[in-house]
Amino acid sequence: MKKLIKYTYLSLLVTIIYSCDDYIDIAPHTGDTIEDFSNRGLESTEQALVATYSSLIDASLYDVDTEAFRSDIAYPGRRDEDQNPNGFPWYNKQFSETTPIVESKWKLLYDAILRANIVMESLNNIKPKLDKEAVVFDLARWKSQMAQARFLRGLFYFYLHSSYNNGSVVIRDKSPKGFPDYAVPLSSSADVIAFYTADLEYAKENLATTRGANKAIPTKGTVLTILGMSNLYEAVVEGSIKDISKIDAAIENFESVINDFDYELERDFDLLFTTAGEFNKESILEVSYTTDGLSDDGSSGVFKLINSWATKANADGNSNYTPAYWMIDEYSKEPVDPLNPINETEDEEGNVFNRTTSWRASTMIALAQDSISSFYGGAKPIFTLATNQTKEFYSVFKKYTNHDILTSENDLPSGKFNSGKNVIVNRLSEVHLMLAECYIYKNQIDKALLHINKIRERWGLVLYGAPAEFSDGMHTYDNQTYDAASLMDKLMYIDKPLETCLEGHSVRSIDLRRWGITQQRFQDLSTRVYGTKEIVYTGKNIEGVVDTVEAAMIISDADADFDPLTELDDEYTEAAANYSKKAHAYLPIPLNEKTTNGAVN
């Protein structure tokens, strides 16, 4: 069924403001020809560009919950009888070429690529006329549209390459003119990389270097981030450095993102993963959603620019994905720096003390023992978790919930499945961590420590190594000596996953694969033992009434308070038994593609 989206020039990346007319059909196969778009000029190609951008908002693209199950980040739903059955093929490593999401993501990406190709072909048809007329504004507008279209096509092929069939996918560089054009064979991984890199290089040279009024439009810094990721992914294969020159290229790109643009690590924690903090100074690529234009029942005559990640993550009894035990435990144990003044807090009676739950943990997930941060309705997280203890909620992700503006996801004006909360794809902190990884491979440990510690210092965590950049008497270092192997362990198992969980495109699954540790990781996690410890708290609940509640926190069997009677079921046992590098490291070519494309063997 065709979907319609209203168009306005002011919003090109899915932050689409509804206008009264000018609808555009964003179904990939329309009655419009390339000549139709070309004849109508830049207004028409800009509308087609908006349609290309609209692919970013489709849930099949980033699949926050599925990718969390596929990696080691989350468990499918609650840990009781009301689980999330759709998540278990991914959690237990039983997905295949017929699994629906394998097909829907593939189709989404190729539909998006078709739209980008239509934009580019139409623009090329228009170019001779624009050159003849030599109107500076129109020529600049043409260049911007072409750069955006090539960025999007390059981005979508980067996603395909890093997700499917060891990087060997179909290259479609033009819109099909007839049935024979649909039969295109698979290209080699190297050819796919070369193809999308050319698109990204063009975008890098022609996109703006700074954000304009519409912060959602990608800039040169966005492109450099994706190019750097591509370099890193190409360089590191199954834990080995395949091409050190690609590490050098990644370093150059990441250093440029950090030093040559106006991105900064966000230090106002009220602006991290909150409605107020959308498109903050740390954001590099962010998918924007809005509930504007929806009726009270969530219906709309236009393409919905909403998502359901908030209600899927929240603890109102509907959670489709909850943090894995190991993540809850690691967030709980993050060492808070006693010297860093950002950790000093004050209770309602005016007593000053240091927080015991890290700022990072408080920002990313809800913990029963977190008596400082706020959750729904401004109450402490324990009130939400305590309400649902019979459903075995020990924590929930905060990132995509509306906890900062609601008392419950049920309070969303158009219904709990219609959230306007943005989805973060790439942030500056991820760039620092990827750059640190590159420096580890170059055995430049001091530089790697610098970039990891920049993130840890922002959160008020104890820093790694000996006093260095932050040796001002207001920071604590662990005074450990790190080599490449020990620092890489910190990056792989602590700092990268705790910083970037649920973000990006398949980041954790790809990281585990390229580091060559996926099977080992599931085997390790399947042997870990966790239990619970009861927490009692008295304070104002979500209704603002003083109440005393009990909830449970997760602890490992290494904790002195561990009680064997509270031992929980093991996680990742089936994943450890079922995981096959051949079957699960990459997504397979969907069966439907093999059936309909006779050139794919």
C-alpha positions as CSV (number, residue, x, y, z in Angstrom):
1,M,0.0,0.0,0.0
2,K,1.4,3.4,-0.9
3,K,2.3,5.8,1.8
4,L,2.0,9.6,1.4
5,I,4.1,12.2,3.0
6,K,3.6,15.9,3.0
7,Y,6.5,18.0,1.9
8,T,8.1,21.2,3.0
9,Y,11.5,22.6,2.1
10,L,12.3,23.5,5.7
11,S,12.7,19.9,6.8
12,L,14.8,17.5,4.6
13,L,15.7,14.8,7.1
14,V,12.4,13.4,8.5
15,T,11.9,16.5,10.7
16,I,9.0,17.1,8.3
17,I,6.6,20.0,9.1
18,Y,3.2,19.4,7.7
19,S,2.0,21.7,5.0
20,C,-1.4,22.0,3.4
21,D,-0.6,20.6,0.0
22,D,2.2,19.3,-2.2
23,Y,2.0,15.6,-1.3
24,I,4.6,13.2,-2.7
25,D,4.2,9.5,-3.2
26,I,7.1,7.8,-1.4
27,A,6.3,4.3,-2.6
28,P,9.4,3.1,-4.5
29,H,7.5,2.2,-7.7
30,T,5.3,5.2,-8.8
31,G,3.9,6.3,-12.1
32,D,6.5,9.1,-12.2
33,T,9.3,8.7,-14.7
34,I,12.8,10.2,-14.4
35,E,11.7,12.6,-17.2
36,D,8.7,13.7,-15.1
37,F,10.9,14.6,-12.1
38,S,13.4,16.3,-14.5
39,N,10.8,18.4,-16.3
40,R,9.4,19.7,-13.0
41,G,12.8,20.9,-11.9
42,L,14.5,21.3,-8.6
43,E,11.3,21.5,-6.6
44,S,10.4,18.1,-7.7
45,T,13.8,16.6,-7.1
46,E,13.8,18.1,-3.7
47,Q,10.5,16.3,-2.9
48,A,12.0,13.1,-4.2
49,L,15.0,13.7,-1.9
50,V,12.7,14.0,1.1
51,A,11.2,10.7,0.1
52,T,14.7,9.2,0.2
53,Y,15.3,10.6,3.7
54,S,12.1,9.1,4.9
55,S,13.7,5.7,4.8
56,L,15.7,6.6,7.8
57,I,12.6,6.6,10.0
58,D,11.5,3.1,9.2
59,A,11.9,0.8,12.2
60,S,13.4,-1.9,10.0
61,L,16.5,0.2,9.4
62,Y,18.1,0.4,12.8
63,D,15.9,-2.2,14.6
64,V,17.0,-1.1,18.1
65,D,15.6,-4.1,19.9
66,T,16.5,-6.8,17.3
67,E,20.1,-5.7,17.2
68,A,20.2,-5.6,21.0
69,F,19.1,-9.3,21.0
70,R,21.4,-10.3,18.2
71,S,24.4,-9.0,20.2
72,D,24.9,-9.2,24.0
73,I,23.0,-6.1,25.0
74,A,19.4,-7.1,25.8
75,Y,17.0,-9.9,26.7
76,P,13.7,-10.2,24.8
77,G,11.1,-8.7,27.0
78,R,10.5,-9.6,30.7
79,R,12.1,-12.6,32.3
80,D,8.8,-14.4,33.1
81,E,6.0,-16.1,31.1
82,D,5.2,-12.9,29.1
83,Q,8.3,-12.8,27.0
84,N,8.9,-11.3,23.5
85,P,8.7,-14.3,21.2
86,N,9.8,-12.3,18.1
87,G,13.1,-11.6,19.8
88,F,14.1,-15.2,20.5
89,P,15.3,-16.2,17.0
90,W,17.8,-13.4,17.4
91,Y,18.7,-13.9,21.0
92,N,19.1,-17.6,20.6
93,K,20.8,-17.3,17.2
94,Q,18.2,-19.1,15.2
95,F,17.5,-16.5,12.5
96,S,17.9,-17.4,8.8
97,E,17.2,-16.2,5.2
98,T,13.4,-16.5,5.8
99,T,13.3,-14.5,9.1
100,P,11.0,-11.5,8.4
101,I,13.4,-8.8,9.6
102,V,16.2,-10.1,7.3
103,E,13.9,-9.6,4.4
104,S,12.3,-6.3,5.5
105,K,15.6,-4.6,6.2
106,W,17.0,-5.7,2.8
107,K,13.9,-4.4,1.0
108,L,13.9,-1.1,2.9
109,L,17.6,-0.4,2.0
110,Y,17.1,-1.2,-1.7
111,D,13.9,0.8,-1.9
112,A,15.8,3.7,-0.4
113,I,18.7,3.2,-2.9
114,L,16.1,3.3,-5.7
115,R,14.8,6.6,-4.5
116,A,18.3,8.0,-4.3
117,N,19.1,6.8,-7.8
118,I,15.9,8.5,-9.1
119,V,17.0,11.8,-7.5
120,M,20.5,11.5,-8.9
121,E,19.3,10.7,-12.4
122,S,16.8,13.5,-12.4
123,L,19.4,15.9,-11.2
124,N,21.8,14.9,-14.0
125,N,19.1,15.5,-16.5
126,I,18.4,18.9,-15.2
127,K,22.1,20.0,-15.0
128,P,22.6,21.0,-18.6
129,K,19.7,23.5,-18.4
130,L,21.0,24.9,-15.1
131,D,24.5,25.3,-16.6
132,K,23.1,27.2,-19.5
133,E,21.0,29.5,-17.3
134,A,23.9,29.9,-14.9
135,V,21.7,31.0,-11.9
136,V,24.1,30.7,-8.9
137,F,21.3,29.9,-6.4
138,D,20.0,27.0,-8.5
139,L,23.4,25.6,-9.2
140,A,24.2,25.6,-5.4
141,R,20.9,24.0,-4.7
142,W,21.6,21.3,-7.3
143,K,25.0,20.6,-5.7
144,S,23.4,20.3,-2.3
145,Q,20.7,17.9,-3.5
146,M,23.2,15.8,-5.3
147,A,25.5,15.6,-2.3
148,Q,22.7,14.6,0.0
149,A,21.4,12.0,-2.4
150,R,24.9,10.5,-2.8
151,F,25.5,10.6,1.0
152,L,22.3,8.7,1.5
153,R,23.0,6.1,-1.1
154,G,26.5,5.7,0.2
155,L,25.2,5.4,3.8
156,F,22.6,2.7,2.8
157,Y,25.3,0.7,0.9
158,F,27.6,1.0,3.9
159,Y,24.8,-0.5,6.0
160,L,24.2,-3.3,3.5
161,H,27.9,-4.1,3.2
162,S,28.4,-4.3,7.0
163,S,25.3,-6.4,7.5
164,Y,24.8,-8.9,4.7
165,N,26.6,-11.8,3.1
166,N,30.2,-10.9,4.1
167,G,29.7,-7.6,2.3
168,S,28.9,-9.2,-1.1
169,V,25.6,-7.6,-2.1
170,V,23.9,-6.3,-5.3
171,I,25.0,-2.9,-6.6
172,R,22.2,-1.1,-8.2
173,D,23.6,2.2,-9.6
174,K,20.5,3.2,-11.6
175,S,16.8,2.9,-11.6
176,P,15.5,-0.1,-13.6
177,K,14.0,0.6,-17.0
178,G,12.5,-2.8,-17.4
179,F,12.3,-6.3,-15.9
180,P,15.8,-7.4,-17.1
181,D,17.3,-4.6,-15.1
182,Y,16.2,-6.2,-11.9
183,A,18.4,-9.3,-12.5
184,V,21.8,-8.0,-11.1
185,P,24.4,-10.4,-9.7
186,L,26.2,-10.0,-6.4
187,S,29.3,-7.8,-6.4
188,S,32.4,-8.5,-4.4
189,S,32.9,-6.9,-1.0
190,A,35.8,-4.8,-2.4
191,D,33.7,-3.5,-5.2
192,V,30.8,-2.6,-2.9
193,I,33.3,-0.7,-0.7
194,A,34.7,1.2,-3.7
195,F,31.2,2.0,-4.9
196,Y,29.8,3.5,-1.6
197,T,33.1,5.2,-0.8
198,A,32.9,7.2,-4.1
199,D,29.5,8.4,-3.0
200,L,30.7,9.4,0.4
201,E,33.8,11.1,-1.0
202,Y,31.6,13.2,-3.3
203,A,29.3,14.1,-0.3
204,K,32.3,15.0,1.8
205,E,33.5,17.5,-0.8
206,N,30.1,19.1,-1.4
207,L,28.1,19.1,1.9
208,A,28.3,22.0,4.2
209,T,30.9,22.0,7.0
210,T,28.6,23.5,9.6
211,R,25.0,22.8,10.5
212,G,22.4,25.2,9.2
213,A,19.0,26.0,10.6
214,N,18.0,22.4,10.0
215,K,20.4,20.4,12.1
216,A,19.2,17.2,10.7
217,I,20.9,17.7,7.3
218,P,24.2,15.8,7.3
219,T,27.4,17.8,7.1
220,K,31.0,17.0,6.1
221,G,31.5,15.9,9.7
222,T,28.8,13.3,9.4
223,V,30.4,11.9,6.2
224,L,33.9,11.8,7.8
225,T,32.4,9.8,10.7
226,I,30.9,7.2,8.3
227,L,34.1,7.1,6.2
228,G,36.1,6.5,9.4
229,M,33.9,3.7,10.5
230,S,34.2,2.1,7.0
231,N,38.0,2.4,7.3
232,L,37.9,0.7,10.7
233,Y,35.5,-2.0,9.7
234,E,37.6,-2.8,6.6
235,A,40.9,-2.8,8.6
236,V,39.9,-5.1,11.5
237,V,38.7,-8.6,10.5
238,E,38.1,-11.3,13.1
239,G,40.5,-9.7,15.6
240,S,43.4,-9.1,13.2
241,I,44.6,-6.1,11.3
242,K,44.0,-6.7,7.7
243,D,45.3,-3.4,6.4
244,I,47.1,-0.9,8.7
245,S,46.8,1.8,6.1
246,K,43.0,1.7,6.7
247,I,43.7,2.4,10.4
248,D,45.7,5.4,9.4
249,A,42.8,6.6,7.2
250,A,40.4,6.1,10.1
251,I,42.6,8.1,12.4
252,E,42.7,11.0,9.9
253,N,38.9,11.0,9.5
254,F,38.2,10.7,13.3
255,E,40.7,13.3,14.2
256,S,39.1,15.7,11.7
257,V,35.6,15.1,13.2
258,I,36.9,15.9,16.7
259,N,39.2,18.9,15.8
260,D,37.8,20.5,12.7
261,F,34.1,20.9,13.6
262,D,31.9,22.3,16.3
263,Y,31.0,19.0,18.0
264,E,31.6,18.8,21.7
265,L,31.0,16.2,24.4
266,E,27.8,17.2,26.1
267,R,28.3,17.9,29.8
268,D,24.8,19.0,30.7
269,F,23.3,15.6,31.5
270,D,19.8,17.0,31.2
271,L,20.5,17.3,27.4
272,L,21.6,13.7,26.9
273,F,18.8,11.3,25.7
274,T,16.1,13.8,26.6
275,T,13.6,15.7,24.6
276,A,15.3,19.0,25.5
277,G,18.6,17.6,24.3
278,E,17.6,16.6,20.8
279,F,20.4,17.6,18.3
280,N,22.7,18.6,21.1
281,K,26.3,19.6,20.4
282,E,27.4,15.9,20.6
283,S,25.0,14.7,18.0
284,I,26.5,13.8,14.6
285,L,23.7,11.8,13.0
286,E,20.3,11.7,14.6
287,V,16.9,10.4,13.2
288,S,14.2,12.9,14.2
289,Y,10.6,11.9,15.0
290,T,7.6,14.0,15.8
291,T,4.0,13.5,16.9
292,D,2.9,16.7,15.1
293,G,0.0,16.0,12.9
294,L,-1.3,12.9,14.7
295,S,-4.9,12.7,15.9
296,D,-5.6,11.7,19.5
297,D,-5.9,8.1,18.5
298,G,-2.6,8.2,16.7
299,S,-4.0,8.0,13.2
300,S,-2.8,10.2,10.4
301,G,-3.4,10.7,6.8
302,V,0.3,11.1,6.2
303,F,3.3,9.0,6.8
304,K,3.8,8.6,10.5
305,L,7.0,10.2,11.8
306,I,6.7,8.4,15.1
307,N,8.3,5.3,16.7
308,S,7.4,2.7,19.3
309,W,10.8,2.4,21.0
310,A,9.7,4.2,24.1
311,T,6.9,1.9,25.1
312,K,8.9,-1.1,24.0
313,A,11.6,-0.1,26.5
314,N,9.6,1.1,29.4
315,A,8.6,-0.7,32.6
316,D,4.9,-0.2,32.4
317,G,4.6,-3.9,31.7
318,N,5.2,-3.6,28.0
319,S,8.9,-3.9,27.7
320,N,10.1,-5.8,24.7
321,Y,13.8,-5.5,25.5
322,T,15.5,-5.2,28.9
323,P,19.2,-4.9,29.7
324,A,21.2,-8.1,29.9
325,Y,22.3,-9.1,33.4
326,W,26.0,-8.4,32.7
327,M,25.1,-4.8,31.6
328,I,23.1,-4.1,34.7
329,D,25.9,-5.4,36.8
330,E,28.6,-3.4,35.0
331,Y,26.7,-0.2,35.1
332,S,26.1,-0.8,38.8
333,K,29.8,-1.2,39.5
334,E,31.2,1.7,37.5
335,P,33.7,3.4,39.8
336,V,32.6,6.9,40.6
337,D,35.5,9.4,41.0
338,P,35.4,10.8,44.6
339,L,37.4,13.8,43.6
340,N,35.4,14.9,40.6
341,P,33.1,17.7,41.8
342,I,30.3,16.7,39.3
343,N,29.7,13.7,41.6
344,E,28.8,15.9,44.6
345,T,25.1,16.0,45.3
346,E,22.7,17.2,47.9
347,D,19.6,15.5,49.4
348,E,16.3,17.2,50.3
349,E,17.6,17.9,53.8
350,G,20.6,19.7,52.5
351,N,23.1,16.9,53.2
352,V,26.0,16.9,50.8
353,F,27.5,13.6,49.6
354,N,29.0,11.8,46.6
355,R,26.8,9.8,44.3
356,T,27.4,6.1,44.3
357,T,25.7,5.4,40.9
358,S,27.6,6.8,38.0
359,W,26.2,9.6,35.9
360,R,26.6,7.3,32.9
361,A,24.6,4.5,34.5
362,S,21.9,7.0,35.6
363,T,21.6,8.4,32.1
364,M,21.5,5.0,30.3
365,I,19.4,2.7,32.4
366,A,17.1,2.6,35.5
367,L,18.6,0.9,38.5
368,A,16.8,0.1,41.8
369,Q,19.7,1.3,43.8
370,D,19.9,4.7,42.1
371,S,18.5,7.0,44.7
372,I,19.6,10.2,43.0
373,S,18.5,10.3,39.4
374,S,14.9,10.8,38.3
375,F,12.7,8.6,36.2
376,Y,9.0,8.8,35.2
377,G,7.2,11.6,37.1
378,G,10.4,12.8,38.6
379,A,10.4,9.9,41.1
380,K,13.3,7.6,41.7
381,P,13.7,4.6,39.3
382,I,12.9,2.1,42.2
383,F,9.2,3.2,42.1
384,T,8.8,2.1,38.5
385,L,10.8,-1.0,39.0
386,A,9.1,-2.0,42.3
387,T,5.7,-1.9,40.6
388,N,6.8,-4.5,38.2
389,Q,9.0,-6.8,40.3
390,T,6.5,-9.7,39.8
391,K,7.2,-9.4,36.1
392,E,11.0,-9.7,36.8
393,F,12.0,-6.2,35.8
394,Y,15.4,-5.5,37.3
395,S,16.2,-2.6,35.0
396,V,15.1,-0.9,31.8
397,F,16.8,1.2,29.2
398,K,16.2,5.0,29.6
399,K,17.5,6.1,26.2
400,Y,14.4,6.1,24.1
401,T,11.8,6.6,26.7
402,N,9.9,9.8,27.5
403,H,10.6,9.5,31.2
404,D,11.9,13.1,31.3
405,I,8.5,14.6,30.2
406,L,5.9,12.0,31.3
407,T,4.7,9.9,34.3
408,S,4.0,7.0,32.0
409,E,4.3,6.2,28.3
410,N,0.5,5.7,28.5
411,D,0.3,9.5,28.8
412,L,1.5,10.1,25.3
413,P,-1.3,12.2,23.7
414,S,-1.7,9.9,20.7
415,G,-1.1,6.7,22.5
416,K,1.8,4.8,24.0
417,F,3.0,3.4,20.6
418,N,3.4,6.9,19.1
419,S,6.5,8.5,20.5
420,G,8.3,11.5,19.0
421,K,11.6,10.7,20.7
422,N,14.6,10.9,18.5
423,V,16.9,8.0,17.8
424,I,20.6,8.7,18.1
425,V,22.7,7.0,15.3
426,N,26.2,8.6,15.8
427,R,27.7,10.7,18.6
428,L,31.0,12.3,19.2
429,S,31.8,10.0,22.2
430,E,31.6,7.0,19.8
431,V,34.2,8.8,17.5
432,H,36.5,9.2,20.5
433,L,36.2,5.5,21.3
434,M,36.8,4.4,17.7
435,L,39.8,6.7,17.6
436,A,41.1,5.2,20.8
437,E,40.7,1.7,19.2
438,C,42.8,2.8,16.3
439,Y,45.6,4.1,18.5
440,I,45.6,0.8,20.4
441,Y,46.3,-1.0,17.1
442,K,49.2,1.5,16.5
443,N,50.4,0.7,20.1
444,Q,50.1,4.4,21.0
445,I,48.6,3.6,24.3
446,D,48.9,7.1,25.8
447,K,46.8,8.5,22.9
448,A,44.2,5.8,23.3
449,L,44.0,6.4,27.0
450,L,43.5,10.1,26.4
451,H,40.4,9.5,24.2
452,I,38.8,6.9,26.5
453,N,39.5,9.0,29.5
454,K,37.8,12.1,27.9
455,I,34.6,10.1,27.9
456,R,35.1,8.7,31.4
457,E,36.0,12.2,32.8
458,R,32.8,13.6,31.3
459,W,30.8,11.1,33.3
460,G,32.8,11.5,36.5
461,L,34.3,8.1,36.4
462,V,37.7,6.9,37.8
463,L,40.2,7.3,34.9
464,Y,42.5,4.7,33.5
465,G,46.3,4.7,33.9
466,A,48.5,7.2,35.6
467,P,47.7,10.9,36.0
468,A,48.0,12.7,32.6
469,E,45.7,15.3,31.0
470,F,43.4,15.6,34.0
471,S,46.2,15.7,36.7
472,D,44.7,18.7,38.5
473,G,44.0,17.1,41.8
474,M,40.3,16.9,41.0
475,H,40.4,13.5,39.3
476,T,41.2,10.0,40.4
477,Y,43.2,7.5,38.2
478,D,43.3,3.8,38.8
479,N,47.2,3.9,38.4
480,Q,47.1,0.6,36.4
481,T,49.6,0.0,33.7
482,Y,47.8,-0.8,30.4
483,D,49.2,-2.4,27.3
484,A,47.3,-2.9,24.1
485,A,45.6,-6.2,25.2
486,S,44.4,-5.0,28.6
487,L,43.2,-1.6,27.3
488,M,41.5,-3.3,24.4
489,D,39.6,-5.5,26.9
490,K,38.4,-2.4,28.7
491,L,37.2,-1.0,25.4
492,M,35.5,-4.1,24.2
493,Y,33.8,-5.2,27.4
494,I,33.2,-2.0,29.3
495,D,33.6,1.4,27.7
496,K,32.3,0.8,24.2
497,P,29.1,-1.2,25.0
498,L,28.2,0.9,28.1
499,E,28.6,4.1,26.2
500,T,26.9,3.2,22.9
501,C,24.4,0.5,23.7
502,L,21.2,0.7,21.5
503,E,22.9,3.3,19.2
504,G,24.0,3.2,15.7
505,H,23.5,0.7,13.0
506,S,24.2,-2.8,14.3
507,V,27.3,-1.4,16.1
508,R,27.6,-4.0,18.9
509,S,27.0,-7.0,16.6
510,I,29.6,-5.7,14.1
511,D,32.1,-4.9,16.8
512,L,31.9,-8.4,18.3
513,R,32.3,-9.9,14.8
514,R,35.2,-7.8,13.7
515,W,37.0,-8.3,17.0
516,G,36.5,-12.0,16.5
517,I,35.0,-12.6,19.9
518,T,31.3,-13.3,19.3
519,Q,31.3,-17.0,20.1
520,Q,33.7,-16.5,23.0
521,R,31.5,-13.7,24.4
522,F,28.3,-15.8,24.4
523,Q,30.2,-18.8,26.0
524,D,31.5,-16.5,28.7
525,L,28.2,-14.9,29.5
526,S,26.5,-18.3,29.6
527,T,28.6,-19.3,32.5
528,R,28.2,-16.2,34.6
529,V,26.0,-16.4,37.7
530,Y,23.8,-13.6,38.9
531,G,21.4,-13.1,41.8
532,T,19.4,-10.4,43.4
533,K,19.6,-8.2,46.5
534,E,16.6,-6.5,47.9
535,I,16.6,-2.7,48.2
536,V,14.2,-0.7,50.4
537,Y,13.6,3.0,49.7
538,T,11.4,5.6,51.2
539,G,10.6,8.8,49.2
540,K,8.1,10.5,47.0
541,N,6.5,8.2,44.4
542,I,5.3,9.1,40.9
543,E,2.1,10.7,42.4
544,G,4.3,12.8,44.8
545,V,3.3,10.9,47.9
546,V,5.9,9.6,50.3
547,D,6.0,5.8,50.1
548,T,8.2,2.9,51.0
549,V,8.9,0.3,48.3
550,E,11.1,-2.7,47.8
551,A,12.8,-3.8,44.6
552,A,15.8,-5.9,43.6
553,M,19.2,-5.1,42.3
554,I,21.3,-7.5,40.2
555,I,24.6,-8.7,41.7
556,S,27.1,-11.2,40.5
557,D,28.3,-14.3,42.5
558,A,31.5,-12.4,43.1
559,D,29.7,-9.9,45.3
560,A,30.1,-10.4,49.0
561,D,26.3,-10.2,49.5
562,F,25.5,-12.8,46.9
563,D,22.9,-15.3,48.2
564,P,22.7,-18.6,46.2
565,L,19.0,-18.7,47.0
566,T,18.4,-15.7,44.7
567,E,20.3,-17.1,41.8
568,L,18.8,-16.2,38.4
569,D,18.5,-18.3,35.3
570,D,21.6,-18.3,33.1
571,E,21.6,-16.0,30.0
572,Y,23.0,-16.8,26.5
573,T,23.1,-20.6,27.0
574,E,21.3,-21.2,23.7
575,A,23.3,-18.5,21.9
576,A,26.5,-20.1,23.0
577,A,25.3,-23.5,21.7
578,N,23.7,-22.3,18.5
579,Y,26.0,-19.5,17.2
580,S,27.7,-20.2,13.9
581,K,30.1,-17.7,12.3
582,K,29.0,-18.9,8.9
583,A,25.3,-18.6,9.6
584,H,25.1,-15.6,12.1
585,A,28.1,-13.3,11.7
586,Y,26.4,-11.6,8.8
587,L,22.7,-11.6,7.8
588,P,22.1,-13.9,4.9
589,I,20.8,-12.9,1.5
590,P,17.0,-13.0,1.9
591,L,15.2,-16.0,0.3
592,N,12.9,-13.6,-1.6
593,E,15.9,-11.9,-3.3
594,K,17.2,-15.3,-4.4
595,T,13.8,-16.2,-5.7
596,T,13.1,-13.0,-7.6
597,N,16.6,-12.0,-8.8
598,G,17.7,-14.8,-11.1
599,A,21.3,-13.4,-11.2
600,V,21.8,-14.1,-7.5
601,N,23.0,-17.7,-7.0
